[in-house]
Structures are given as structure tokens and as C-alpha cells.
């Protein structure tokens, strides 16, 4: 269940910060065409989905749902890169924008690391439309935490065929502490500023709840989660949120084949959050690499060119675990597409 990863970083990208920044900021934006769909929710809010364009696939073609990370969206390069691979495997692909991620949502609440209800709504929506299609989830960072927690909550009743998660904060409290240390504080400031901007945009359209804190004084995740995340989402405080939203306690209850990819040098996290063998279910394969940073995993090609390894490893797993997930030029995929 706990395996050493085969990932090796590019020789010029062994530093975890270089891995993290290159993959998220310096990589060219993968081109991608999508078709948008909006789901109206019972509470008056909405969720936005971005689908790969239809290519004449059968109704039982496999589907991959991608869950982005904190402050992520369809513009996240890791999400676009994976969706391009899904498209190359004659499968349907869709990115779920968490509530308020693509554009300001209608309610004061937004998304958070433990919000599995909205993901469940999307899964149910897709299963009603494609009841015979095998379904996979692929989550990154916060999205990976949501996915793993959902799988653990559902256990044997989870309606997914398989799943994969990358760079997951299994223990939110320890991650909130770790990201306040050393150079990681740069990432914290970037993420906090993005969250502030998101809430400022929303509360320029709707009224904020009262009392609303002065966010200019908030500089770290425990403070932000205490005054924003917790009260907006029904938690007593940051400690309550971290305890109830972390995916770590749910890993042992996962019952569908699940691949988890993690780097020991992830600068967003403390090494001691990495699960042990006894924390994992027999359905889980946890691949741990020495290098890779946070959602980095940039390898080197024959001439040193960057190779985005996640877009090799995840499709390889899906070819094993997701029926019908085949390269578009294979005979099986051609039959599937009619």
C-alpha cells in the first residue's frame, strides 16, 4: 500500500520550491477547449462545470472529474494538463469549480477543504446523465482532500470506480502550522491574498455577514480559518474545522482503488503528516517520492526538457483501473467512439 515512487525530478529542478513554482507559474498554459455547464443548487447557489467538448462518445464512455486546489480553477495548469490527457484517451473529462471559485457565488459561504456535499451533488448529477459510465475522480491539494474524505465517508457505497489524489493536506492543522515556517510563508501570503480578493469581490456584490472581520489584519491560515472559514461554514473555530475537515482519519475507510501521490519535500506540509501503512486501506496505493514539491513532479526528458510526470502517472493508473480508458488510437477506444 505504501510504495516508493518512480518519479525522478529534472536535474535542474531538484529543489522543492523550484518544482512547485515551475509547474504552477513558469509552465506554458496548456491549450484547452471546454463547454460550460451551471448546476443550480437547492440552497439558491450554483456550481460551475467545465466539460471537454463532446466527441461522439458512447454514453458508457468513462468520465474523469477533476477537483482543483485552493484558489484553483480551469486556469490551473495541472488541471488543464490532465484534461488534455483524458481527451487523448477517448473519455469524458470535467472540471468541477468549487463554490465561488470560478466567479463569486451567491451566498456568503464558499468552499473549504472538507466540503464533500457539493462534490457529491456533482457526482449524482453526472451519474443521472450517464448511468452506465464508469466514473473516476482526480483531486489536487485541497481538491484531493475533498476527494479522499468523500471516499472515506461513503466507504463501499462510493459511486466512483477509482480515484487519484495529489499533494493532499491530510492533517489541516499541521499543514497550517508548517506553511508558517521559512520560505513556505511566501506561499501562505500568496494563498491568503487570493482568498481575501475572492471574498472582497463577492461582498462587493452581496452583503457580508455581520460582524465581518477586517481581513487586512489576517496574515495566516489559523487566523483566516478562525474568522472566515469556520463561521461561514458551521464550524466552532479553526481547531474544529481542522479536526472535522482533514482527510487523514477517513483514509482507512476508502474502498475503491485509489492512487495517492505525495512528495516528502512538499513545502506546503510537514513530513509527519504522511500517512503510515496502518492508516491506509487495502484499496489504496500510496506512492511517495523524495522530490516533487507541491503539485510539481516535473521530470526531465532525454535532452533535459520538462516532462510533467503527473500527466503520465495518472493516465497509466486510469488505464489499469477505469474500464474503457484507452488511448484514442487504440482499437478498443475506436469501438467505444463508434
N, C-alpha and C positions, 0 to 999 in steps of 0.2 A: 504493500500500500504506500509506503514511503520510499521513494526511489531517488537516486542521484540523476539529475537531468543531463541530457547530452548537449545542452547549449554551451557554446563557447563564444565569448564576445569577439568582435573585431579587434585586432591587435592594437588599434589606435583608439579603442573605446572601452578600456578595461575599468575605468573609473565609474562608480555608480551614478555620479551626477552627470557625467558625460553621456552615459547610456540614457538616463531619464530625459535630459534636455534635448539631445539629438533626436530621439524618437518623437517627442511631443512638439518641438519648436523648429528644428532645422530640417527635418524630413520634408521633402516636397509634398504638397497636398495631393493625395490620390484622387484622380477624377472619378466622379460617380454621378449617375443619373438616378433619381428616385421619384416615386409617386407618393404624395402625402395623403394621409387619412386622419381625421379627427374623431375620437370617441367621446361622446357626451356621457358624463357620469351622473349617477343618481343624486349626488350632493350639489349639482349645479356647476361643477368644474369640468375639465376636459383633459384628455391625454392625446398627444400627437404621435403618430407613427409615420415612419419613412420607409416605404417598400421599394425593393428593387422592381423595375418595370416588368410586367408580365411578358413571358417569352413562349407562350403556348404550352406551358407545362400542364400535365395532368393534375387533377385535384388531389391525388395521393403523393405528389412530389414532396420531398422533405422540406421542412421550414426551420430556419435558424433565426431566433430572436436575439438581438444584440442589446445589452444593457450597458450604458456608458457610465463613466465615473463622475466624481464631484466636479461641477462646473463644466461637464462634458455635454456633447450634443452630436449631431450628424457631422459637425465640423471637426470632431476628434479624429485624428489621423489613424489611430488604431482601429476605430470602428469602420471607417471607410475602407481601410485595407482588408479587413476581414470580409466585409460585404462584397468586395470585388472577388475574393476567393469563393465565396458562396455562389456568386453569379457564374463563375467558371466551372462550378460543379453541378449545374442544372438543378439548382434548388431555389426555393423562395427564401429571400432574406428580408428582414425588417428590423429597423432600429426603433426601440421604444424610447421616446423622450419622457423622462420623469416629469412629474407635475411641476410646471414652472420653469423647466429647463430650456425649451425652445423659445418660448416667449412668456411674458408674465401671465400667470394663471389668475383665475377669478376670485379665489378665496385667499384669506391670509396665510393658511398653511401652505407648505411647499413639500418637497421630497426630503427624505433623510435615509440614513444607512439601513434602517430596519423596516422600511415601508414595503412590505410584501403584498399588501392588499391590492395596490394598483397593478403590480405585475400579475397577480392572479386574475384581475379583471381582463388584462390584455390576453393572457393565455386562454381564458374561457372564450373570449371574443374570437380568437383565431381558431379554436377548436370547433366552434359552431360553424364557422365558414368552411373549414377544411377538416371534417371529422375523421377522415381516413389518413391524413398526413402524419407521418412521424415528426415529432417536434423536439428541437434542441434549444438550449439556452446557452449564451456565451456572455459572461459578465466580467467587467474590468473594474478593479479597485472597489469603490462604493457599489457599483452595479454587481460585482462579484459577491459582495457581502449580502446584498439583497437576494441574489440567486441562490446562494448556499443556504441562507436562512429559510427561504421559501421551501427548498427541497427537504430540509430537515423537519420543518413544520408539517409538511404533507407526508413524509415517510413513503410508505408503499403506495399511497394514493396519489403521488405526484403525477400529473398527466404529461410529463416530459419523457422522451425516450432516453436522452442523455444530456449532459451538460459539461461546460468547461468554465473555469474561473481563473483570473489572472491577478496577481498582486493584491490579494484581499486583506483588509484590516480585520482579522478575526477577533481581536480584542481592541475595541474602540478606545477604551481608557488608556491602555498602554500606548496606542498609536498617538493619541492626543498629547501624551507626555513626551514621546520620542521626537515628535516633529517640532518641539520647542527647543531642541538641542542643536548646537553647532550650525552648520550650513543649512540644515533642514528648516531653520526658521525662515529662510528665503521662500521656500515652498509654502510654508504656513501663511506668510504675509500675502503671497500671490493668491492663494485659495480664499483667504478671508476677504481680501479686497473684491474678489469676484462675487462672493456671496453678498457682501454689502451692496454692490452695484445692482445685483439682481433684485434684492428687496427694495432698494430705493426706486428702481424702475417700476416695480409692482405697486408700491404705495404712493406713487405719483398718479396712479390710475384709480385705485380703490383706497378706502380709508384704512389706516393701520389700526390694529387693536390697541386698546388703552389699558394700562400705560405702555407706550412704546419706548424702548431704551435709546439712548444716544449712542449709535453704533460707532461714532468717531473715537470712542474710548475703548472699543473692543479690539484686542490685538491678538488673541489666541483662541484656540478651539474650545477649551473648557469654559471660557467666558462667553463666547458666542453661543455655545450649546446651552449654557445656563439661562441666558436671557432671550434667545431666539428659538432654537430648535426645540428645546424641552417644552416651553409654554405653548408654542404654536401647535404642537403635536401630541399633547396629552401626557407628557412625562413630568414627574415632580421636579426634576432638576437634571443637570448633566450626568450625574452619577447614575440616576435611574435610567436615563436614556442609554448610556453606555452599557449598562448591565442587561437591558432588555433588547437592545438592537444589535449587539455583537453576534456574529455568525458562529463563533467558536463553539458554544455549547450545543449547537444543532448539527455539527458535522457527523457525529456518531449515528444520527438517525437518517442519514441520506441513504436511499435505497435504489437509486438509478445510477447507471455507470457515469462517473464524474471524474474529469481530469482537472487537477488544480496545479497551476504553475506559479512558482514563487522563487525569488532571489534572496539569498542570505544578506546581500548588501543593499537591499531596498532602503533608500534614505528616508522614506516616509514612516518607517516602522522600527520597532525594537526587535532584535533577533529572538528574544524569548517569547514572542507571540506565535512562533512557528509551531504548528500542532505536532504532537508526538504520535507514534504509531497507535497508541491506545485511544487517541482522540478521534481516530478516523474509522469510518465504517468499511466493511469489506468491499463495498461498491465503489470506493474512492481510490484513485491513483493520484498520489501527491508527488510531483516531480520538483525537486529542489536543486537550484543551481547556485554556484558560488557567486556568480556575477549576473548582471541583468538590470540592476536598478529598479525603478518603479515603472511598470508597463514599458520597459525599454526593450531588452532582449534583441539588440542589434548585433548580428553576426557579421562575418566578413566573407566576401566571395573570393573567387580564385585570384583576383587582382586587387583585393582589399576593398572592393566596393561594398556598401552597406547591404545587408540581407536582413529583412525583417522576419526573424525566425518564428515569431508567433503566428505568422500567416503561412508557415509551413507546418508547424507542430499541431495547431488546432485543426486544420483540414485533415491531417493524417489521422487524428483521433476520430473525427467525424466520419471518415471513410470506414473506420472499423465499427463504430457504434451506432451510426444513424443510417437505417436502411434507405437505399436509393441515392445516397450522397456519393456521386461518382463524377469524375471529370467529364466535361461536356462532350468530349470527343470519344468517350468510351461507348461500346455497343449498348451497355445497359442504360446509359443516360440517353442515348438516341431513342431507344424504345420508349423510355419514360416520357420523352418530349413528343412522342407520337411520330 
